[in-house]
């Protein structure tokens, strides 16, 4: 029998990988007569749902983004009520790969331990942290796995997840060696992860567009876990991605028309424009015209100018790009000019949108 009476599991999942891992945990706990609640983080109210105390287990499941936790999960955990001694664990899914019969592990960096640290500070008793290898699903960059290969990778992870849950349920603490290795490596590349959270996620959010195959069904907007997609247009509604987007890939991979792409041409344009040293030009002009303010040349103000310029560039260029995609010629050009148009889409075998609601 389990040491717990109740378990509350929250997850973030784009293509179903993390959802599937969360269900494995739920199945193991239910098999031990634990009352389990599993829900996507965007649909929950932790203040009323979490039963505090050492007889309750809180589980957080998240994908790895930029070798750390997605910002919306960080923000969610920061807003959780105080733990009051409630036990908790964290699981981060990471991109596993398969070459023939060889399976290579992914790398979650600081993703799981960052949330575990926040939980610890908030008064939860963290009982374990684990990284789980699931099929790579970043279809904005690489083709999705074939269903057989996806099943092969996933199947190997189910016993691992259930053994982890059983150990915690039996009263043990569970921190795997590879998890600590990933944490150590993740700490070494913290600047990269910060760059992802502060810049890259905004850059990536502005690469998505819909092709002429879009029928304005709005499924992408209705099912976006970050509520990041707006349907815009006067004669025909089409999706418009905002900075809330976390590139979870749900919209691209569950679009019934396969009408969502990520523009490589736009990515090149963003990189070129963002590289213009506008911050330096502004500081130079201020120094030449206002000598008394010359000291700011070597101050953080330069960084703020450059950062603001980059974000503004992403917004304005994407706004123009979105309107250009309403014109068939440009829509066809952008569609044929991106590799995602030729990529296989991916979703965790056996998982659909209704499951993740």
N, C-alpha and C positions, 0 to 999 in steps of 0.2 A: 504493500500500500504506500501511496505517496505521503510525503510530509505536508502536502498542501490540500486545501479544500477547494480553492478557487484559483483560476489562472486567467489573466487578461492579456491578450496578445494584440499588439498593434503593428501594422506593417505598411510599408510603402513599396508598391510594385508597379512597374510600367508594363512589362511584357509577360508577367506571370511567374517569373523565376522566384522572386522573394515571396510571393503569395504561396507558391507551392511548398517552399521550405517551412513557412509558417504553419501550413496545414499538417505537415509531418509532425511538427512539435505538438500541435493540438491533438492529433491522433494518439500520440504516445501518452499524453497526459490523460486523455479520456479513457484510455485503456487501464489507467490506474485509478479510475473512479474520481477524477478531478473534474469539477464543473468548469468548462472552458468557454471563453468568449473570444472570437477572432474577428477583427474588423480593420478596414483601411484607416489610417490615421486621420484622414481628412473628414471622416464621417463620425467621429467619436466625441465624447464629452468626458474626459478623464476624471474631472472633479466629482462626477456622480457615478462613474462606472468602476473605478478602482476601489476595492474593499481593502482598506489598509490593515496591516498586521502581518505577522510572520506566517500565517496560514494562507496568504495570498502570494502568488507568483506573477510578476509583470514581465512580459517578454516583448522586446523591441526588435523588429526585423527591418532591414534596410539594404538597399543596393549601395555599392561603392561608386562614388563619383569623384574623379580627380584624386584618387587614393585617399579619400576622406569621406565623411558623411555629407549627404546632400544638405544644402542650407535649410530647406523646409523641414527636414527632420531635426536638425540642430535647434531650430526655432521652436519646434513642437516640444522637444524634450525640455527646453529651457522654461516652457510654460506649464509643465506638469506640476501638479500639486506636490507639496512636500511628502517625502516617503514615509516617515513615521515608522521606520523599521521594516517596511514591506520588502520582500525579497524580489530580485530582478536579475535578468540576464539580457545580453545583447548578441544578435547574430547579424553579420554582414555578408551578403552574397557578393561574390567576386567573379570575374570572368575566367572560367576554366576553358582549356582548349584540349583538343583531341587530334592526334596525328596517327592515323592507323590504329594500333592498339595501345598507343602511348597517351596517357592522360597527364597533362601538366597543370599544376595548381595556379590559381590566380593570386592576386596581391591586393589586400584591402587597406594596407597602410594604417592610418589612424582612425579609420571609419568607426569601428566598433568601440574601441577604447575611448574615443572622444565622448561618445554618448554615455559610456559606462562611468566616465569621470564626472559628467554632469549629474548623473543619477546618484553617485556617491555623495557629491556635494549637497544634493537636495535631500539626503537622508535615507536613501534606499540602500539595502544591503545587496551588493552585486555578487551573485553566486557563480557567474561564469560569462565568458566571452568566446565566441567562435566565428571563424570564417568558413563559408561554405562555397565550394566551386560549382557554379552553374554556367550554362552555355553563354558565351559572349553574345550580347544582344545589341551592341551599339551599331545599328544598321545605318546610321548617318555616316559611318566610316568603313564598315566591313559588311560583307554579305551575311545574312542569317544562316544558321546551321540547318542542314537537312533534318527532318524530324527524327530519323533513326539515330543520327549522331547526337542530337539534343537529348534523346531519351537515354542513350548510353552514358552521357556525362551526368545527367540528373540521377539516374538509377543508383550510381555509385555513392551518391551523397545522402540518400535517405537513411541507410543504417547509421551513418555517422551522426546525423542530426538526432535521430531517436536515441542513440547511445548517450549523447550529450545531455538530452533532456532527462533520461532515466537517472543519470548520475546526479543531476541537480535535484530531481524529485526525491531521490533517496537520501538527500541531505549533504551531498558532497559539493565541493567547489570544483569548477572545471575550467581550466585555462590551458589550452594546448600549446606545445612548444612552438609550432609554426605560427600561432597567433602572436606570440611575443616577438618572433623574428620579423613578422610583418609590421608590428608596432615599431620596432627599432628602425627598420628601413623607412617606415612612414615618417618617423621623427626626422630622419636625415633629409627627407625631401619635403619638409613642411613649407618651405618657400614656394614649391611647385603647387602644393595643395591650396595655399593662400592665394596664389595667382589664379587658380581655378575658381575659387569662391568669389574673388573680387573682380575678375575680368573675364576669364574664359567662359563661365556659365552664361554671362550676358551675351558674349560673342556668339556662342553656340545657339542660344535661343532665337537669334535673328537670322538663322540660315534656312529655316523651314518655309516652304510655300506649297500651295496646292496647284496641281496641273489642271489642264482643261477637262480632265476626267472627273473632277470634283462635281458632285451633284447637289451641293449645299445641304446635305443631310444633317450636319451639325453633330454627328456622333463624336468627332474628335473633341469639340468644345464641351459637350455634355459629360464626357468621361475623363477629362484631364484632371489628374489628382491635384495639380497645383492651381487649377482654375486660371490657366495662363492663356487660353485661346479665346479670342473674340470673333464672332461672325460679323463681318463688315461687308458693305456694298449697297449700292442704290438699286440696281436691277437684278443682281445675283449675289447672294451672300457667300462669302468665302472666308476661310479661317485666317486670322491675323495673330501672330505669336507675340506675346508681351515679354517683358523682362522676368515675369514670374516663372517662365518655363525652366524646367530642370533637366531637359533632354532625357526624359525617362523612356522615350521611344514608344510610348503607348499609342499616340496618334498615328505615327507612321506605320506601325505594325498591325494595328487593328482597323485601319481604314478599309471599308468593304470594297472601295474602288481602286485601292492602291494608288491613290491620287496625291499622296504627300511625299515630298522630296526634300533633300537638303542641298542647297545650291553651292557647288564648289567655286563657281565663278564669283559669287557674292563673297565667299570666304576670302578669295584672293584680293578682292577689292577692299574688304575690311582691313586686312593685314597691311596693305599698301597705305591706305589713308591713316590708319592708326599709328603708323611708323613716323608720320610727319611730326617733327619736334615742335609742336605748337606751344607747349609750355615754355620752351627755351626762347621762342620768338617773342612771346608775351613778356617774359621776364626781361629780355634784352631791351624791348621798347620802353618798359617801365623804368629801367635803370638809366636809359639815355635821356628820357624826358623828365624823370623825377629822381634826381641824384640822391635825395635824402632817403629814398626807398631802395637804393641799390643793394642793401644788405640782404634783401629777400632772394637774391639770385641763387644763393646756396642754401636756401631754406626749404622746408617741406612744401611751401606754397607752389613751387615748381611742379611737384608730384601731383598736387591737387588740380592744378591747371590741366596737366596732361591727362589725368584720369577723367576729369569732367569732359574734356574734348573727346576722348575715346567713346565714352558712353553716349554723348550727343551725336557723334558720327554714326554709331550703330543705329540710333533711333531715326535720324533723318534719312540715311541711305536706305534703311529697310522700308521706311514709309514710301519712298520713291519706287523702290524695287517692287513692293506689294502692288502699287498701282500699275506698274509696267506689266506685271503678270496678268493683268486683266485684258491686255492686248494679245491676241492670239499669236502673233509673230514672236513677241518676246517670251511669251509663255512656252512656246515650242523650243525656242533657243535655250532657255534656262533648263527646260526639262531634258532635252537631248544632251546638254552640256554638263550634266552631273552623273557621276557613277552610280548614285543611289537609284537612278531610274532602271538600272540593269541588275541591281542587287536583289537577292532573295529576301523576302521579309521573314521575320521571326516572331514566334510567340511560344511560350512554354506549352508543350504538347498536352492537350486535354484541358487547357484553361481558356475561358472566354471572358468577355467583359462583365457578364452577369455575375460570374463567380467573384470577381474583385469588387463588387458593390456590396 
